[in-house]
Amino acid sequence: MIRKILIGSCVVGAAIAANYAPLFNTHTEQDDCVFGPVSNEQYRQYLSTAKARLNTAAPSFYSDKRPLALKLDDLFENLSGSETNAYSRLAIMHATLRAIGAEYRNTNGNDVDGGQSDPYIKAATTSTTISFNYLLDVNRIRTFLPWPRDAWIVGSLAGPRYKVPPGPLYPKKAGGLAFIVNGPSLIDNPLGIVVRRDTSCPLVPSADLADSYSLKLD
């Protein structure tokens, strides 16, 4: 009987260890980013502040009453304050998602041209948003879920011709930024869109386009 208990305990322990082992890869290279004139030192200050605020109110993917997307919006707004500059806001967006352990994968997913075009030029001439795609292993935020475990989080940045769609989880105006969270799912699996990793850091606009993506205060 004791032997069966010990074997069972070992099996459970091995399962738990296997579940959390991938979390040791924290993708630290994604914290070496610069965002135009925003230095890596400034980005790391944003990241440190984001982590400090999460330490007192860390989100849980399933048990929290408010959706994770709204919590991320709150954290982003608190970090950005009255900051309107596109470069700073993109750095803060990345810091917000890196603070919960999300991994940046690409911009605009598997675009029709394979991601070769400049997304900022494209969004400047249409009413679309720019989608910064991240994966989040939900086990990083007080969840035990062996599989499927990857949530798909989109940082959605509105371009200058953006038209606000109905719904609370979209940017409120041109230059606005909001988060859209798709949970792990066997039915609606987003991995075909976001699995490709282009680079470690989000793309930023060229200097001549940056003002078009800065937030305009009322």
NORTA-V46552 format. One record per residue. N is the residue number from 0. RES is the residue in three letters. OMEGA is omega in whole degrees, -180 to 180 (999 if undefined). D_FIRST is the distance of its C-alpha to the first C-alpha in Angstrom with 1 decimal. Layout:
n=N res=RES omega=OMEGA d_first=D_FIRST
n=N res=RES omega=OMEGA d_first=D_FIRST
This chain:
n=0 res=MET omega=179 d_first=0.0
n=1 res=ILE omega=180 d_first=3.8
n=2 res=ARG omega=179 d_first=5.3
n=3 res=LYS omega=178 d_first=5.2
n=4 res=ILE omega=-180 d_first=6.3
n=5 res=LEU omega=179 d_first=8.7
n=6 res=ILE omega=178 d_first=9.9
n=7 res=GLY omega=179 d_first=10.6
n=8 res=SER omega=179 d_first=12.3
n=9 res=CYS omega=179 d_first=14.3
n=10 res=VAL omega=179 d_first=15.4
n=11 res=VAL omega=180 d_first=16.5
n=12 res=GLY omega=179 d_first=18.2
n=13 res=ALA omega=179 d_first=19.9
n=14 res=ALA omega=179 d_first=21.2
n=15 res=ILE omega=180 d_first=22.6
n=16 res=ALA omega=179 d_first=24.2
n=17 res=ALA omega=-180 d_first=25.7
n=18 res=ASN omega=-174 d_first=27.1
n=19 res=TYR omega=-179 d_first=28.9
n=20 res=ALA omega=180 d_first=29.9
n=21 res=PRO omega=-177 d_first=33.2
n=22 res=LEU omega=179 d_first=34.2
n=23 res=PHE omega=175 d_first=35.1
n=24 res=ASN omega=-176 d_first=38.1
n=25 res=THR omega=176 d_first=40.4
n=26 res=HIS omega=-176 d_first=43.5
n=27 res=THR omega=179 d_first=45.5
n=28 res=GLU omega=180 d_first=48.5
n=29 res=GLN omega=176 d_first=49.1
n=30 res=ASP omega=175 d_first=50.1
n=31 res=ASP omega=-173 d_first=53.0
n=32 res=CYS omega=166 d_first=55.1
n=33 res=VAL omega=-176 d_first=58.7
n=34 res=PHE omega=-176 d_first=60.3
n=35 res=GLY omega=180 d_first=64.0
n=36 res=PRO omega=179 d_first=65.5
n=37 res=VAL omega=-175 d_first=62.2
n=38 res=SER omega=176 d_first=60.9
n=39 res=ASN omega=178 d_first=57.4
n=40 res=GLU omega=179 d_first=57.7
n=41 res=GLN omega=177 d_first=58.6
n=42 res=TYR omega=-179 d_first=55.8
n=43 res=ARG omega=174 d_first=53.2
n=44 res=GLN omega=175 d_first=54.7
n=45 res=TYR omega=-178 d_first=54.0
n=46 res=LEU omega=179 d_first=50.5
n=47 res=SER omega=179 d_first=49.8
n=48 res=THR omega=179 d_first=51.2
n=49 res=ALA omega=179 d_first=49.2
n=50 res=LYS omega=180 d_first=45.9
n=51 res=ALA omega=180 d_first=47.0
n=52 res=ARG omega=178 d_first=47.6
n=53 res=LEU omega=-179 d_first=44.3
n=54 res=ASN omega=-179 d_first=42.4
n=55 res=THR omega=-178 d_first=43.4
n=56 res=ALA omega=-178 d_first=42.9
n=57 res=ALA omega=-178 d_first=40.6
n=58 res=PRO omega=170 d_first=40.3
n=59 res=SER omega=-171 d_first=37.3
n=60 res=PHE omega=-173 d_first=37.7
n=61 res=TYR omega=-170 d_first=36.4
n=62 res=SER omega=-179 d_first=36.2
n=63 res=ASP omega=-179 d_first=39.7
n=64 res=LYS omega=-180 d_first=42.4
n=65 res=ARG omega=180 d_first=45.1
n=66 res=PRO omega=-180 d_first=44.9
n=67 res=LEU omega=-179 d_first=44.2
n=68 res=ALA omega=-179 d_first=47.7
n=69 res=LEU omega=177 d_first=49.4
n=70 res=LYS omega=177 d_first=47.5
n=71 res=LEU omega=176 d_first=48.6
n=72 res=ASP omega=-180 d_first=52.1
n=73 res=ASP omega=-179 d_first=52.1
n=74 res=LEU omega=179 d_first=50.9
n=75 res=PHE omega=-179 d_first=53.5
n=76 res=GLU omega=179 d_first=56.3
n=77 res=ASN omega=180 d_first=55.5
n=78 res=LEU omega=-175 d_first=55.5
n=79 res=SER omega=178 d_first=58.6
n=80 res=GLY omega=180 d_first=60.7
n=81 res=SER omega=-179 d_first=64.3
n=82 res=GLU omega=-179 d_first=63.8
n=83 res=THR omega=-176 d_first=65.5
n=84 res=ASN omega=-176 d_first=65.7
n=85 res=ALA omega=-178 d_first=63.9
n=86 res=TYR omega=180 d_first=62.6
n=87 res=SER omega=-178 d_first=61.2
n=88 res=ARG omega=175 d_first=59.5
n=89 res=LEU omega=176 d_first=57.9
n=90 res=ALA omega=180 d_first=56.6
n=91 res=ILE omega=175 d_first=55.2
n=92 res=MET omega=-179 d_first=53.7
n=93 res=HIS omega=179 d_first=51.9
n=94 res=ALA omega=179 d_first=50.8
n=95 res=THR omega=-177 d_first=49.4
n=96 res=LEU omega=177 d_first=47.2
n=97 res=ARG omega=-180 d_first=46.2
n=98 res=ALA omega=177 d_first=45.2
n=99 res=ILE omega=176 d_first=42.3
n=100 res=GLY omega=-180 d_first=41.5
n=101 res=ALA omega=-178 d_first=43.3
n=102 res=GLU omega=176 d_first=44.6
n=103 res=TYR omega=180 d_first=48.2
n=104 res=ARG omega=-178 d_first=48.7
n=105 res=ASN omega=176 d_first=52.3
n=106 res=THR omega=180 d_first=55.3
n=107 res=ASN omega=172 d_first=56.1
n=108 res=GLY omega=178 d_first=53.3
n=109 res=ASN omega=-179 d_first=54.4
n=110 res=ASP omega=-174 d_first=58.0
n=111 res=VAL omega=-179 d_first=60.4
n=112 res=ASP omega=179 d_first=62.0
n=113 res=GLY omega=178 d_first=58.8
n=114 res=GLY omega=-177 d_first=59.2
n=115 res=GLN omega=-177 d_first=62.4
n=116 res=SER omega=178 d_first=64.6
n=117 res=ASP omega=-177 d_first=64.8
n=118 res=PRO omega=-180 d_first=62.8
n=119 res=TYR omega=175 d_first=65.1
n=120 res=ILE omega=-179 d_first=68.2
n=121 res=LYS omega=-177 d_first=66.6
n=122 res=ALA omega=179 d_first=65.6
n=123 res=ALA omega=-178 d_first=69.0
n=124 res=THR omega=179 d_first=70.8
n=125 res=THR omega=179 d_first=68.4
n=126 res=SER omega=-177 d_first=66.7
n=127 res=THR omega=172 d_first=63.2
n=128 res=THR omega=171 d_first=60.8
n=129 res=ILE omega=-176 d_first=59.2
n=130 res=SER omega=175 d_first=55.5
n=131 res=PHE omega=-172 d_first=53.5
n=132 res=ASN omega=178 d_first=50.1
n=133 res=TYR omega=169 d_first=46.9
n=134 res=LEU omega=177 d_first=43.2
n=135 res=LEU omega=170 d_first=40.6
n=136 res=ASP omega=-172 d_first=36.9
n=137 res=VAL omega=176 d_first=35.9
n=138 res=ASN omega=177 d_first=32.8
n=139 res=ARG omega=-177 d_first=35.5
n=140 res=ILE omega=172 d_first=36.3
n=141 res=ARG omega=178 d_first=33.2
n=142 res=THR omega=173 d_first=31.7
n=143 res=PHE omega=-177 d_first=28.5
n=144 res=LEU omega=-178 d_first=29.5
n=145 res=PRO omega=-177 d_first=28.4
n=146 res=TRP omega=-10 d_first=31.1
n=147 res=PRO omega=-170 d_first=34.0
n=148 res=ARG omega=-176 d_first=34.4
n=149 res=ASP omega=171 d_first=38.1
n=150 res=ALA omega=179 d_first=40.6
n=151 res=TRP omega=-179 d_first=44.3
n=152 res=ILE omega=179 d_first=46.6
n=153 res=VAL omega=167 d_first=50.4
n=154 res=GLY omega=-172 d_first=52.8
n=155 res=SER omega=-179 d_first=55.8
n=156 res=LEU omega=-178 d_first=59.2
n=157 res=ALA omega=177 d_first=62.3
n=158 res=GLY omega=-174 d_first=65.4
n=159 res=PRO omega=180 d_first=69.0
n=160 res=ARG omega=-176 d_first=69.6
n=161 res=TYR omega=174 d_first=66.3
n=162 res=LYS omega=-172 d_first=66.5
n=163 res=VAL omega=176 d_first=63.9
n=164 res=PRO omega=176 d_first=61.8
n=165 res=PRO omega=178 d_first=60.4
n=166 res=GLY omega=-174 d_first=57.0
n=167 res=PRO omega=-170 d_first=55.6
n=168 res=LEU omega=179 d_first=53.8
n=169 res=TYR omega=176 d_first=56.8
n=170 res=PRO omega=-176 d_first=59.3
n=171 res=LYS omega=-177 d_first=62.0
n=172 res=LYS omega=175 d_first=64.9
n=173 res=ALA omega=-176 d_first=66.1
n=174 res=GLY omega=179 d_first=64.6
n=175 res=GLY omega=-179 d_first=61.6
n=176 res=LEU omega=179 d_first=58.0
n=177 res=ALA omega=-178 d_first=55.0
n=178 res=PHE omega=176 d_first=51.4
n=179 res=ILE omega=-176 d_first=49.9
n=180 res=VAL omega=174 d_first=46.1
n=181 res=ASN omega=-175 d_first=44.4
n=182 res=GLY omega=175 d_first=40.7
n=183 res=PRO omega=-176 d_first=38.1
n=184 res=SER omega=174 d_first=38.7
n=185 res=LEU omega=-175 d_first=37.9
n=186 res=ILE omega=-178 d_first=41.2
n=187 res=ASP omega=-174 d_first=43.6
n=188 res=ASN omega=-175 d_first=42.6
n=189 res=PRO omega=-170 d_first=45.2
n=190 res=LEU omega=178 d_first=44.0
n=191 res=GLY omega=-180 d_first=46.9
n=192 res=ILE omega=-168 d_first=49.3
n=193 res=VAL omega=-175 d_first=47.9
n=194 res=VAL omega=-179 d_first=45.9
n=195 res=ARG omega=178 d_first=49.0
n=196 res=ARG omega=-177 d_first=49.4
n=197 res=ASP omega=-175 d_first=53.0
n=198 res=THR omega=-176 d_first=53.0
n=199 res=SER omega=-174 d_first=51.2
n=200 res=CYS omega=179 d_first=53.7
n=201 res=PRO omega=176 d_first=55.3
n=202 res=LEU omega=177 d_first=58.8
n=203 res=VAL omega=-179 d_first=61.6
n=204 res=PRO omega=174 d_first=65.1
n=205 res=SER omega=-176 d_first=68.2
n=206 res=ALA omega=-177 d_first=70.5
n=207 res=ASP omega=180 d_first=72.9
n=208 res=LEU omega=-172 d_first=70.3
n=209 res=ALA omega=-178 d_first=68.3
n=210 res=ASP omega=180 d_first=70.5
n=211 res=SER omega=-178 d_first=69.9
n=212 res=TYR omega=173 d_first=66.2
n=213 res=SER omega=-177 d_first=66.7
n=214 res=LEU omega=178 d_first=66.1
n=215 res=LYS omega=-179 d_first=69.4
n=216 res=LEU omega=179 d_first=69.4
n=217 res=ASP omega=999 d_first=71.2
